[in-house]
Amino acid sequence: AILDFLDNNDISKEEQIKVYTDGIIHMAPNHETIDNKADLLTYLNQQKTYGYSDMEHQIIEYTQYGDLIIMRGKVEGIFHPSNGENGISFETKNLFVFERIGGEWKITKVIYNMSPNKS
């Protein structure tokens, strides 16, 4: 359910940020490590100025250790630039750590990078 929430462009970034812990570690390609929710919200809102993505997070495998889940996944999608150029297909590889806090699962760590273009 959390991953569907991240993929939904109809939900504001201010709402989406609620699925992250306060001490989120977010490691995106070509960007400094983000280590708090306020900076992550700023980053996500800045990304919107470049365009938007129709994307789908997919789970490849996961392991649960009590109140932690480690998940390896990928995202496939199309990035639609704000300048009106044609959409660009992309795929990422990612690693998420979820933590159960007060009965709710939250994202506490995420790292991702771009997969090579398919020929």
Disulfide bonds with the S-S distance in Angstrom:
none
